[in-house]
Amino acid sequence: MKKVNVKCNCGQQFVATFRDDNAAAGTVTCPACGSRLKVIVPQSKPPQPSVSSETKLPTGAFAQPGSLICGGREYPLSVGDNIVGRKAAGSSAHIQLEVNDPYMSRSHLLVRVVRAGDGSITTFVSNYKNMNTTLVNQRLLGKVDEVVVKDGDTIQLANTVVMFKNS
């Protein structure tokens, strides 16, 4: 028997159990909304690509996107693009840091979380249409630079320092 974590579009998360160990896919019903969902059943663990451990976060079917820590508060990231900026009226940032830093843009940083087919996650950061300073581990991030961050890396947005935490 194989168990698979499933998340429905309605937001419900549940575990589906498949009796056939050789099943590659199956259909399940969401217990919350009744939607029929096609589920890919993971087969034996695929071979890992040869990528430096510095550029990839821990692997596994349930690797989480991580978070940013600022002022003792944790701001969770989502797979995909996360715009980070200062909390202010009119800010369109997905993650709005509650700081008093007039040099931080309302949309300052792009954090791109990419999940590979093997379940591993890589997190990239880059400037997001701002004219203010961004540093990663005390190194200036250029306007077109995109760098990989790993657990414990510091990101300075103007005068505010946040830490990347791998979940």
Backbone torsions as a table, in degrees:
resi	resn	phi	psi	omega
1	MET	NA	142.2	177.7
2	LYS	-121.2	139.9	177.2
3	LYS	-111.6	137.9	-177.8
4	VAL	-130.9	131.1	173.4
5	ASN	-76.3	132.0	-177.3
6	VAL	-126.4	139.8	173.8
7	LYS	-124.6	121.4	-179.6
8	CYS	-83.3	159.5	176.6
9	ASN	-62.3	-21.4	178.3
10	CYS	-78.0	-5.6	178.7
11	GLY	101.2	-12.2	-179.2
12	GLN	-69.9	134.8	174.2
13	GLN	-114.3	137.6	179.6
14	PHE	-154.9	168.9	179.8
15	VAL	-106.1	128.3	175.9
16	ALA	-104.9	137.7	-179.9
17	THR	-112.0	130.8	178.3
18	PHE	-114.1	128.1	-177.0
19	ARG	-75.7	-32.6	-176.8
20	ASP	-84.6	111.6	179.4
21	ASP	-63.1	-19.9	-178.1
22	ASN	-96.4	1.8	-179.5
23	ALA	-63.1	135.1	177.6
24	ALA	-98.5	-26.2	179.4
25	ALA	-153.7	161.5	177.9
26	GLY	-159.9	172.4	179.0
27	THR	-119.1	134.9	179.0
28	VAL	-129.9	161.9	178.2
29	THR	-110.0	129.6	177.6
30	CYS	-66.7	126.7	-179.5
31	PRO	-69.0	-18.8	-177.3
32	ALA	-87.0	-48.7	-173.1
33	CYS	-114.5	-9.9	178.6
34	GLY	83.5	3.7	179.1
35	SER	-65.0	143.7	175.0
36	ARG	-90.6	128.1	-176.4
37	LEU	-123.1	135.1	173.6
38	LYS	-86.2	130.5	-176.5
39	VAL	-121.4	131.4	173.9
40	ILE	-87.1	124.9	-179.3
41	VAL	-91.4	119.1	-179.2
42	PRO	-63.3	134.5	177.1
43	GLN	-89.9	-165.7	179.5
44	SER	-54.3	151.7	-174.3
45	LYS	-57.1	124.8	-178.9
46	PRO	-71.5	156.4	177.9
47	PRO	-63.0	141.9	-179.4
48	GLN	-79.1	135.8	176.0
49	PRO	-68.0	155.0	-179.1
50	SER	-84.0	91.8	178.1
51	VAL	-128.2	139.6	-179.5
52	SER	-57.6	141.9	178.2
53	SER	-63.8	-18.9	178.3
54	GLU	-75.1	-21.1	-177.8
55	THR	-102.0	-4.0	-178.7
56	LYS	-130.8	137.3	176.7
57	LEU	-80.6	170.1	-178.2
58	PRO	-51.9	144.9	-176.4
59	THR	-99.0	170.9	177.1
60	GLY	140.9	158.2	-177.1
61	ALA	-62.8	-21.4	-174.6
62	PHE	-117.1	22.9	178.0
63	ALA	-59.8	135.0	-177.4
64	GLN	-101.1	156.7	-174.9
65	PRO	-67.0	-20.1	-179.0
66	GLY	95.0	-170.5	-177.2
67	SER	-157.0	169.7	173.2
68	LEU	-110.7	138.0	178.8
69	ILE	-110.1	126.1	180.0
70	CYS	-145.3	123.6	177.5
71	GLY	59.0	34.4	179.5
72	GLY	79.6	-0.1	-179.6
73	ARG	-107.1	143.0	-179.6
74	GLU	-103.8	128.3	179.3
75	TYR	-114.1	104.3	-177.2
76	PRO	-68.1	144.7	177.0
77	LEU	-97.4	158.3	175.5
78	SER	-116.5	155.6	173.2
79	VAL	-64.0	134.7	-176.7
80	GLY	111.3	-157.5	-178.5
81	ASP	-88.6	129.6	176.3
82	ASN	-120.6	116.6	176.2
83	ILE	-91.0	128.7	-177.6
84	VAL	-116.2	135.9	178.2
85	GLY	-163.1	-176.7	179.9
86	ARG	-77.2	138.6	176.6
87	LYS	-70.3	122.6	179.9
88	ALA	-162.5	157.9	175.9
89	ALA	-58.3	134.9	178.7
90	GLY	83.7	1.0	179.4
91	SER	-72.3	134.8	178.4
92	SER	-104.0	8.5	-178.9
93	ALA	-65.5	142.0	175.2
94	HIS	-68.9	-38.9	179.4
95	ILE	-115.4	112.7	-177.5
96	GLN	-107.7	109.3	-178.1
97	LEU	-76.3	131.1	-179.8
98	GLU	-86.8	84.1	-178.4
99	VAL	-134.9	159.3	176.2
100	ASN	-106.7	72.2	-177.4
101	ASP	-129.0	96.5	-176.7
102	PRO	-66.5	-12.0	179.9
103	TYR	-90.4	-8.4	175.8
104	MET	-86.5	131.1	179.0
105	SER	-71.8	157.2	175.8
106	ARG	-69.0	-24.0	172.6
107	SER	-133.4	89.1	-167.3
108	HIS	-101.4	-41.8	-168.5
109	LEU	-133.0	142.3	171.8
110	LEU	-106.0	122.6	174.3
111	VAL	-111.3	112.0	-178.5
112	ARG	-103.1	118.7	179.6
113	VAL	-106.5	119.9	-176.2
114	VAL	-117.1	125.4	176.3
115	ARG	-101.5	122.4	179.0
116	ALA	-79.8	168.3	-179.9
117	GLY	-60.1	-25.1	179.7
118	ASP	-86.8	4.5	178.8
119	GLY	92.7	-9.9	-179.5
120	SER	-73.0	158.0	-177.2
121	ILE	-125.2	136.9	172.7
122	THR	-122.4	135.3	-177.9
123	THR	-117.6	126.0	-179.9
124	PHE	-114.1	147.9	172.1
125	VAL	-126.8	147.5	176.3
126	SER	-154.9	160.3	175.9
127	ASN	-64.3	150.7	179.0
128	TYR	-124.7	92.4	174.2
129	LYS	45.6	41.2	178.7
130	ASN	-123.5	159.6	-179.1
131	MET	-103.9	3.0	-175.5
132	ASN	-97.5	168.5	-172.7
133	THR	-77.4	139.4	171.3
134	THR	-133.5	132.5	176.2
135	LEU	-124.9	142.7	173.4
136	VAL	-118.2	119.1	-175.1
137	ASN	50.2	44.9	176.4
138	GLN	68.4	14.9	176.2
139	ARG	-110.9	130.3	-177.5
140	LEU	-62.3	131.7	178.1
141	LEU	-94.9	118.5	179.8
142	GLY	-70.0	169.0	-176.5
143	LYS	-61.3	-30.4	-178.7
144	VAL	-112.4	5.8	-179.9
145	ASP	-73.3	144.5	171.8
146	GLU	-134.7	121.5	-177.1
147	VAL	-123.7	151.8	176.6
148	VAL	-84.0	135.7	175.7
149	VAL	-112.5	152.1	178.4
150	LYS	-129.7	170.7	-175.6
151	ASP	-51.0	127.7	177.4
152	GLY	91.5	-8.2	178.3
153	ASP	-65.1	145.6	177.3
154	THR	-104.2	142.4	178.3
155	ILE	-126.6	122.1	180.0
156	GLN	-105.3	118.6	177.8
157	LEU	-105.4	102.9	-174.4
158	ALA	58.9	-113.2	-179.6
159	ASN	-100.6	4.7	-175.8
160	THR	-106.4	131.0	179.5
161	VAL	-107.9	129.6	174.2
162	VAL	-120.3	157.5	178.1
163	MET	-116.9	137.0	174.4
164	PHE	-84.6	130.0	179.1
165	LYS	-120.0	125.4	175.4
166	ASN	-84.7	124.5	-178.0
167	SER	-71.2	NA	NA
